[in-house]
């Protein structure tokens, strides 16, 4: 339980310019300009960044990714990280600012750095970069540590259609919840659906053929950063760095662990993870299948353009080996793509 205590006015980063209250939804219970109760004065937003960074820095120090990857795999990984950090941060900034404007989440001006004409604290914008980059790095590592189920084929047409219809329904619900519903308690879930179901739908339609084969990698690359970030969010609530007014939540949860807030982190994390999984899976499979059909002896080296064509073909096959192609393959910088011939299962 949060206990009232005198709040300091100096923020975590630099001098504070307490923001004038932004346009708020009528149900919002406080404005950004009003410090709220917290159990400590010293714990600020910057400390959450430090805690979030510890496991990532340990991973990079003890086992940095891409040390044995082939050149094309490194190119694909760099392209994915650069793309997702740019696009992910831009998209996250839009929905985060919108949520703050509605009053779904509020930041303590005594524990973060505010600007008068800026809808989010400086630390929150940095958090967007931090969260997206961390998730991308964990997905890279998951592809190195977790094997693929390469005997699985593409999803059936029934599964493709069912997932597509479900995501389309979630988009419609999100638009309704934000734009038309008189119930404030659906606003947070609606925000998640409206902003992230379209991302999931795009990733599913473009790269759904890889999901069954790389499901374990996607799951680990999603769960590790998603769960840790959700727990750190609970700490941020407990320390009074931010809060979520009950008016906008479903009320499902226990203590600081709230379903609506957990969805924000887990769904946004999965958007980053799934985007990277498509690129990384396609690159690995393309190299392995190319080696299996004799492409490794070609004079021309494969490029990201070739990987892109492989993704957008919507097919797992190269030449005539079929969608189900079981192989045990390791693609490294030193040895190239080595296949265990005894594990291959071809079907047309």
TIKOL-90931 format. One record per residue (C-alpha): residue number from 1; chain; x, z, y. Coordinates in nm, 2 decimals, m for minus. Layout:
N
ATOM num chaine     c1     c3     c2
ATOM NUM      A      X      Z      Y
...
//
This chain:
348
ATOM num chaine     c1     c3     c2
ATOM   1      A   0.00   0.00   0.00
ATOM   2      A   0.13  m0.09   0.34
ATOM   3      A   0.20   0.21   0.56
ATOM   4      A   0.19   0.18   0.94
ATOM   5      A   0.52   0.22   1.11
ATOM   6      A   0.67   0.14   1.45
ATOM   7      A   0.78  m0.22   1.46
ATOM   8      A   1.09  m0.35   1.62
ATOM   9      A   1.06  m0.65   1.85
ATOM  10      A   1.39  m0.83   1.75
ATOM  11      A   1.33  m1.10   1.49
ATOM  12      A   1.55  m1.20   1.20
ATOM  13      A   1.71  m1.50   1.37
ATOM  14      A   1.80  m1.50   1.73
ATOM  15      A   1.59  m1.38   2.03
ATOM  16      A   1.22  m1.37   1.97
ATOM  17      A   0.98  m1.57   2.18
ATOM  18      A   0.65  m1.43   2.06
ATOM  19      A   0.41  m1.72   2.02
ATOM  20      A   0.08  m1.73   2.20
ATOM  21      A  m0.20  m1.73   1.96
ATOM  22      A  m0.26  m2.07   1.82
ATOM  23      A  m0.61  m2.21   1.77
ATOM  24      A  m0.76  m1.99   1.50
ATOM  25      A  m1.05  m2.01   1.26
ATOM  26      A  m1.32  m1.77   1.38
ATOM  27      A  m1.27  m1.56   1.06
ATOM  28      A  m0.90  m1.50   1.12
ATOM  29      A  m0.84  m1.12   1.17
ATOM  30      A  m0.52  m1.13   1.37
ATOM  31      A  m0.29  m1.37   1.57
ATOM  32      A   0.07  m1.45   1.54
ATOM  33      A   0.13  m1.24   1.85
ATOM  34      A   0.03  m0.91   1.70
ATOM  35      A   0.28  m0.73   1.48
ATOM  36      A   0.12  m0.57   1.17
ATOM  37      A   0.20  m0.27   0.96
ATOM  38      A   0.50  m0.28   0.72
ATOM  39      A   0.68  m0.01   0.52
ATOM  40      A   1.02  m0.08   0.67
ATOM  41      A   1.16  m0.21   1.00
ATOM  42      A   1.49  m0.35   0.87
ATOM  43      A   1.36  m0.60   0.61
ATOM  44      A   1.29  m0.93   0.77
ATOM  45      A   1.23  m1.29   0.67
ATOM  46      A   1.60  m1.37   0.65
ATOM  47      A   1.64  m1.13   0.36
ATOM  48      A   1.38  m1.33   0.16
ATOM  49      A   1.60  m1.64   0.20
ATOM  50      A   1.90  m1.44   0.07
ATOM  51      A   1.71  m1.32  m0.24
ATOM  52      A   1.57  m1.67  m0.31
ATOM  53      A   1.92  m1.82  m0.28
ATOM  54      A   2.09  m1.58  m0.53
ATOM  55      A   1.99  m1.74  m0.86
ATOM  56      A   2.04  m2.09  m0.72
ATOM  57      A   2.39  m2.01  m0.60
ATOM  58      A   2.47  m1.84  m0.94
ATOM  59      A   2.35  m2.15  m1.12
ATOM  60      A   2.56  m2.38  m0.90
ATOM  61      A   2.87  m2.17  m0.94
ATOM  62      A   2.84  m2.10  m1.32
ATOM  63      A   2.70  m2.43  m1.43
ATOM  64      A   2.66  m2.70  m1.16
ATOM  65      A   2.45  m3.00  m1.27
ATOM  66      A   2.56  m3.36  m1.31
ATOM  67      A   2.91  m3.27  m1.43
ATOM  68      A   2.90  m3.50  m1.73
ATOM  69      A   2.63  m3.75  m1.62
ATOM  70      A   2.68  m4.12  m1.61
ATOM  71      A   2.72  m4.29  m1.27
ATOM  72      A   2.37  m4.43  m1.27
ATOM  73      A   2.23  m4.08  m1.36
ATOM  74      A   2.42  m3.93  m1.06
ATOM  75      A   2.29  m4.21  m0.83
ATOM  76      A   1.93  m4.14  m0.95
ATOM  77      A   1.97  m3.77  m0.91
ATOM  78      A   2.11  m3.80  m0.56
ATOM  79      A   1.84  m4.04  m0.46
ATOM  80      A   1.57  m3.81  m0.60
ATOM  81      A   1.71  m3.50  m0.42
ATOM  82      A   1.74  m3.68  m0.09
ATOM  83      A   1.40  m3.84  m0.11
ATOM  84      A   1.21  m3.53  m0.22
ATOM  85      A   1.37  m3.31   0.04
ATOM  86      A   1.27  m3.54   0.31
ATOM  87      A   0.92  m3.62   0.19
ATOM  88      A   0.85  m3.28   0.05
ATOM  89      A   0.95  m3.10   0.37
ATOM  90      A   0.74  m3.33   0.59
ATOM  91      A   0.44  m3.30   0.36
ATOM  92      A   0.48  m2.92   0.33
ATOM  93      A   0.52  m2.88   0.70
ATOM  94      A   0.19  m3.05   0.76
ATOM  95      A  m0.01  m2.84   0.51
ATOM  96      A   0.17  m2.52   0.60
ATOM  97      A   0.10  m2.56   0.97
ATOM  98      A  m0.26  m2.64   0.90
ATOM  99      A  m0.30  m2.33   0.68
ATOM 100      A  m0.14  m2.11   0.95
ATOM 101      A  m0.37  m2.27   1.21
ATOM 102      A  m0.68  m2.19   1.00
ATOM 103      A  m0.55  m1.83   0.96
ATOM 104      A  m0.51  m1.85   0.58
ATOM 105      A  m0.16  m1.70   0.62
ATOM 106      A  m0.02  m1.50   0.91
ATOM 107      A   0.34  m1.42   1.00
ATOM 108      A   0.47  m1.09   1.15
ATOM 109      A   0.63  m1.17   1.48
ATOM 110      A   0.84  m0.86   1.45
ATOM 111      A   1.01  m0.99   1.13
ATOM 112      A   1.06  m1.36   1.21
ATOM 113      A   1.15  m1.60   1.49
ATOM 114      A   0.86  m1.76   1.67
ATOM 115      A   0.84  m2.03   1.94
ATOM 116      A   0.56  m2.07   2.18
ATOM 117      A   0.48  m2.44   2.10
ATOM 118      A   0.57  m2.42   1.73
ATOM 119      A   0.30  m2.34   1.47
ATOM 120      A   0.55  m2.19   1.22
ATOM 121      A   0.84  m1.94   1.24
ATOM 122      A   1.18  m2.09   1.23
ATOM 123      A   1.25  m1.91   0.90
ATOM 124      A   0.93  m2.07   0.75
ATOM 125      A   1.05  m2.42   0.82
ATOM 126      A   1.39  m2.33   0.66
ATOM 127      A   1.19  m2.19   0.37
ATOM 128      A   1.03  m2.54   0.31
ATOM 129      A   1.38  m2.69   0.28
ATOM 130      A   1.50  m2.41   0.06
ATOM 131      A   1.21  m2.42  m0.18
ATOM 132      A   1.21  m2.80  m0.23
ATOM 133      A   1.59  m2.81  m0.27
ATOM 134      A   1.59  m2.52  m0.51
ATOM 135      A   1.32  m2.68  m0.73
ATOM 136      A   1.50  m3.01  m0.74
ATOM 137      A   1.82  m2.85  m0.85
ATOM 138      A   1.64  m2.66  m1.13
ATOM 139      A   1.48  m2.98  m1.25
ATOM 140      A   1.82  m3.14  m1.27
ATOM 141      A   1.95  m2.85  m1.48
ATOM 142      A   1.64  m2.85  m1.71
ATOM 143      A   1.72  m3.22  m1.80
ATOM 144      A   2.07  m3.11  m1.91
ATOM 145      A   1.97  m2.81  m2.11
ATOM 146      A   1.64  m2.90  m2.27
ATOM 147      A   1.61  m3.18  m2.51
ATOM 148      A   1.35  m3.45  m2.49
ATOM 149      A   1.09  m3.52  m2.75
ATOM 150      A   1.19  m3.88  m2.79
ATOM 151      A   0.97  m3.95  m3.09
ATOM 152      A   0.66  m3.92  m2.87
ATOM 153      A   0.49  m4.22  m2.72
ATOM 154      A   0.30  m4.27  m2.40
ATOM 155      A  m0.02  m4.09  m2.33
ATOM 156      A  m0.34  m4.25  m2.46
ATOM 157      A  m0.57  m4.44  m2.23
ATOM 158      A  m0.83  m4.17  m2.28
ATOM 159      A  m0.58  m3.90  m2.16
ATOM 160      A  m0.47  m4.11  m1.87
ATOM 161      A  m0.83  m4.17  m1.76
ATOM 162      A  m0.92  m3.80  m1.81
ATOM 163      A  m0.63  m3.67  m1.60
ATOM 164      A  m0.70  m3.93  m1.33
ATOM 165      A  m1.07  m3.83  m1.31
ATOM 166      A  m0.98  m3.46  m1.29
ATOM 167      A  m0.73  m3.51  m1.01
ATOM 168      A  m0.98  m3.73  m0.82
ATOM 169      A  m1.24  m3.45  m0.85
ATOM 170      A  m0.99  m3.20  m0.72
ATOM 171      A  m0.92  m3.42  m0.42
ATOM 172      A  m1.29  m3.44  m0.35
ATOM 173      A  m1.33  m3.06  m0.38
ATOM 174      A  m1.04  m3.00  m0.14
ATOM 175      A  m1.19  m3.23   0.12
ATOM 176      A  m1.52  m3.06   0.09
ATOM 177      A  m1.38  m2.71   0.10
ATOM 178      A  m1.18  m2.77   0.41
ATOM 179      A  m1.42  m3.00   0.60
ATOM 180      A  m1.77  m2.91   0.50
ATOM 181      A  m1.80  m2.58   0.30
ATOM 182      A  m1.93  m2.29   0.50
ATOM 183      A  m1.75  m2.05   0.26
ATOM 184      A  m1.42  m1.93   0.39
ATOM 185      A  m1.32  m1.79   0.05
ATOM 186      A  m1.25  m2.14  m0.09
ATOM 187      A  m1.02  m2.25   0.20
ATOM 188      A  m0.69  m2.16   0.04
ATOM 189      A  m0.78  m2.33  m0.29
ATOM 190      A  m0.92  m2.62  m0.10
ATOM 191      A  m0.60  m2.66   0.09
ATOM 192      A  m0.40  m2.68  m0.23
ATOM 193      A  m0.64  m2.94  m0.38
ATOM 194      A  m0.65  m3.16  m0.07
ATOM 195      A  m0.28  m3.17  m0.01
ATOM 196      A  m0.13  m3.17  m0.37
ATOM 197      A  m0.38  m3.33  m0.60
ATOM 198      A  m0.31  m3.67  m0.43
ATOM 199      A   0.06  m3.61  m0.50
ATOM 200      A   0.00  m3.52  m0.87
ATOM 201      A  m0.23  m3.83  m0.90
ATOM 202      A   0.04  m4.06  m0.76
ATOM 203      A   0.30  m3.92  m0.99
ATOM 204      A   0.07  m3.94  m1.29
ATOM 205      A  m0.03  m4.30  m1.23
ATOM 206      A   0.33  m4.41  m1.17
ATOM 207      A   0.52  m4.21  m1.43
ATOM 208      A   0.26  m4.06  m1.67
ATOM 209      A   0.42  m4.26  m1.96
ATOM 210      A   0.71  m4.01  m1.96
ATOM 211      A   0.51  m3.68  m1.96
ATOM 212      A   0.47  m3.63  m2.34
ATOM 213      A   0.83  m3.71  m2.41
ATOM 214      A   0.97  m3.48  m2.15
ATOM 215      A   0.71  m3.21  m2.13
ATOM 216      A   0.94  m2.92  m2.22
ATOM 217      A   1.19  m3.02  m1.95
ATOM 218      A   0.92  m3.05  m1.69
ATOM 219      A   0.78  m2.71  m1.80
ATOM 220      A   1.11  m2.53  m1.77
ATOM 221      A   1.20  m2.70  m1.45
ATOM 222      A   0.87  m2.60  m1.30
ATOM 223      A   0.83  m2.24  m1.43
ATOM 224      A   1.18  m2.11  m1.33
ATOM 225      A   1.16  m2.19  m0.96
ATOM 226      A   0.78  m2.15  m0.94
ATOM 227      A   0.76  m1.80  m1.09
ATOM 228      A   1.06  m1.66  m0.90
ATOM 229      A   0.93  m1.80  m0.57
ATOM 230      A   0.58  m1.65  m0.64
ATOM 231      A   0.74  m1.31  m0.70
ATOM 232      A   0.95  m1.33  m0.39
ATOM 233      A   0.63  m1.41  m0.20
ATOM 234      A   0.48  m1.08  m0.33
ATOM 235      A   0.78  m0.90  m0.19
ATOM 236      A   0.73  m1.07   0.14
ATOM 237      A   0.37  m0.94   0.15
ATOM 238      A   0.48  m0.59   0.05
ATOM 239      A   0.74  m0.58   0.33
ATOM 240      A   0.49  m0.71   0.59
ATOM 241      A   0.67  m1.03   0.66
ATOM 242      A   0.35  m1.22   0.61
ATOM 243      A   0.00  m1.16   0.49
ATOM 244      A  m0.31  m1.34   0.36
ATOM 245      A  m0.64  m1.23   0.51
ATOM 246      A  m0.90  m1.17   0.24
ATOM 247      A  m1.15  m1.39   0.42
ATOM 248      A  m0.98  m1.70   0.29
ATOM 249      A  m0.91  m1.59  m0.06
ATOM 250      A  m1.12  m1.60  m0.38
ATOM 251      A  m1.04  m1.23  m0.44
ATOM 252      A  m0.89  m1.29  m0.79
ATOM 253      A  m0.56  m1.12  m0.84
ATOM 254      A  m0.39  m0.79  m0.88
ATOM 255      A  m0.21  m0.62  m0.59
ATOM 256      A   0.01  m0.86  m0.41
ATOM 257      A  m0.02  m1.12  m0.68
ATOM 258      A  m0.32  m1.33  m0.57
ATOM 259      A  m0.44  m1.63  m0.76
ATOM 260      A  m0.49  m1.85  m0.45
ATOM 261      A  m0.14  m1.77  m0.32
ATOM 262      A   0.02  m1.82  m0.66
ATOM 263      A  m0.15  m2.17  m0.68
ATOM 264      A   0.02  m2.26  m0.35
ATOM 265      A   0.36  m2.20  m0.49
ATOM 266      A   0.31  m2.32  m0.85
ATOM 267      A   0.13  m2.64  m0.75
ATOM 268      A   0.37  m2.73  m0.48
ATOM 269      A   0.66  m2.66  m0.71
ATOM 270      A   0.51  m2.88  m0.98
ATOM 271      A   0.48  m3.17  m0.72
ATOM 272      A   0.86  m3.16  m0.67
ATOM 273      A   0.93  m3.11  m1.04
ATOM 274      A   0.71  m3.39  m1.16
ATOM 275      A   0.85  m3.63  m0.91
ATOM 276      A   1.20  m3.57  m1.02
ATOM 277      A   1.11  m3.57  m1.39
ATOM 278      A   0.99  m3.93  m1.36
ATOM 279      A   1.31  m4.05  m1.20
ATOM 280      A   1.55  m3.85  m1.43
ATOM 281      A   1.35  m3.94  m1.75
ATOM 282      A   1.34  m4.30  m1.67
ATOM 283      A   1.71  m4.32  m1.59
ATOM 284      A   1.81  m4.15  m1.92
ATOM 285      A   1.57  m4.35  m2.13
ATOM 286      A   1.66  m4.68  m1.97
ATOM 287      A   2.03  m4.62  m2.04
ATOM 288      A   1.96  m4.51  m2.40
ATOM 289      A   1.73  m4.79  m2.48
ATOM 290      A   1.96  m5.04  m2.31
ATOM 291      A   2.24  m4.92  m2.53
ATOM 292      A   2.02  m4.94  m2.84
ATOM 293      A   1.93  m5.31  m2.78
ATOM 294      A   2.28  m5.41  m2.70
ATOM 295      A   2.26  m5.39  m2.32
ATOM 296      A   2.57  m5.18  m2.30
ATOM 297      A   2.79  m5.48  m2.36
ATOM 298      A   2.64  m5.68  m2.07
ATOM 299      A   2.88  m5.75  m1.78
ATOM 300      A   2.63  m5.64  m1.52
ATOM 301      A   2.60  m5.26  m1.47
ATOM 302      A   2.25  m5.12  m1.45
ATOM 303      A   2.13  m5.02  m1.11
ATOM 304      A   1.86  m4.80  m0.95
ATOM 305      A   1.66  m5.12  m0.90
ATOM 306      A   1.65  m5.17  m1.28
ATOM 307      A   1.53  m4.81  m1.32
ATOM 308      A   1.26  m4.87  m1.06
ATOM 309      A   1.14  m5.17  m1.25
ATOM 310      A   1.14  m4.97  m1.58
ATOM 311      A   0.92  m4.70  m1.41
ATOM 312      A   0.67  m4.93  m1.25
ATOM 313      A   0.63  m5.14  m1.57
ATOM 314      A   0.42  m4.86  m1.70
ATOM 315      A   0.58  m4.92  m2.04
ATOM 316      A   0.83  m4.73  m2.24
ATOM 317      A   0.97  m5.03  m2.43
ATOM 318      A   1.26  m5.25  m2.36
ATOM 319      A   1.26  m5.59  m2.55
ATOM 320      A   1.07  m5.53  m2.88
ATOM 321      A   1.16  m5.18  m2.99
ATOM 322      A   0.82  m5.04  m2.90
ATOM 323      A   0.68  m4.74  m2.72
ATOM 324      A   0.77  m4.49  m2.99
ATOM 325      A   1.15  m4.50  m3.02
ATOM 326      A   1.31  m4.19  m3.17
ATOM 327      A   1.67  m4.14  m3.07
ATOM 328      A   1.92  m3.87  m3.04
ATOM 329      A   2.12  m3.97  m2.73
ATOM 330      A   2.38  m3.81  m2.50
ATOM 331      A   2.47  m4.00  m2.19
ATOM 332      A   2.79  m3.87  m2.03
ATOM 333      A   3.04  m4.00  m1.78
ATOM 334      A   3.32  m3.99  m2.04
ATOM 335      A   3.15  m4.14  m2.35
ATOM 336      A   2.86  m4.34  m2.21
ATOM 337      A   2.54  m4.33  m2.41
ATOM 338      A   2.60  m4.22  m2.77
ATOM 339      A   2.31  m4.27  m3.01
ATOM 340      A   2.25  m4.12  m3.35
ATOM 341      A   2.15  m4.43  m3.54
ATOM 342      A   2.00  m4.23  m3.83
ATOM 343      A   1.74  m4.08  m3.59
ATOM 344      A   1.60  m4.41  m3.47
ATOM 345      A   1.24  m4.49  m3.55
ATOM 346      A   1.11  m4.82  m3.43
ATOM 347      A   0.75  m4.94  m3.41
ATOM 348      A   0.60  m5.23  m3.24
//
